Each structure stands twice: as structure tokens, then as C-alpha cells.
Amino acid sequence: MDDFSWRVLSVVARRGYLGATREDFFSEIRGVQYKALEEELRALESEGHIEIEWTGPNKFIVTTTPEGSQIVADEYKERMKKYEEKVKEQEASQSE
């Protein structure tokens, strides 16, 4: 999963059953453009990771599907594993 997809999906997952709004994405992902966000949301929806409820022309509420929630959990574990390995490598190089 690329970084932008991960960031979008993780914002949705953190909001839980309440869902993420357009404003949530703009406050959490700095510098995101609406067009890029909408394209990514539609791609994630077509893959079955999220559900979008349109509340206006450019307004929406996004929630994760069970599959999307599992992907976020798996990706988080993988990224934490890589981070911990990197920390151990740095500690080992400093102790030498």
C-alpha cells in the first residue's frame, strides 16, 4: 500500500463508526488537494475498503469496511515492525 493510500485509510479507521469528513482529511493530511483525495477515496471504495456517503456536492462521510479495518491493522503492524528493526539497527550502530 502506498503512503497516500495508507494515510487516507488510517484517517478513516481512526474516526471509527462516526466516519471521517472532508474536513478531517484536510486537517490530518496537510497539503492534500481535493481532486487527489476524491480519486483515492473512489479507488479505496471500489476495492471494498471504505464506504462513502455523499452529503452534498463536495461533502461526504467515509467509514471503513471490516476488510478495510483489517488492512489498516495489518499495515500498522508491518510498519511498526520495520520501525522497531530500524531502531535496533541504530542502537547497535551507536553501541559499536
C-alpha positions, 0 to 999 in steps of 0.5 A: 500500500502506498503512503497516500493510500495508507494515510487516507485509510488510517484517517478513516479507521481512526474516526471509527463508526462516526466516519471521517469528513472532508474536513478531517482529511484536510486537517490530518493530511496537510497539503492534500488537494481535493481532486487527489483525495476524491480519486483515492477515496473512489479507488479505496471504495471500489476495492471494498475498503471504505464506504462513502456517503455523499452529503452534498456536492463536495461533502461526504462521510467515509467509514471503513469496511471490516476488510478495510479495518483489517488492512489498516491493522495489518499495515500498522503492524508491518510498519511498526515492525520495520520501525522497531528493526530500524531502531535496533539497527541504530542502537547497535550502530551507536553501541559499536 
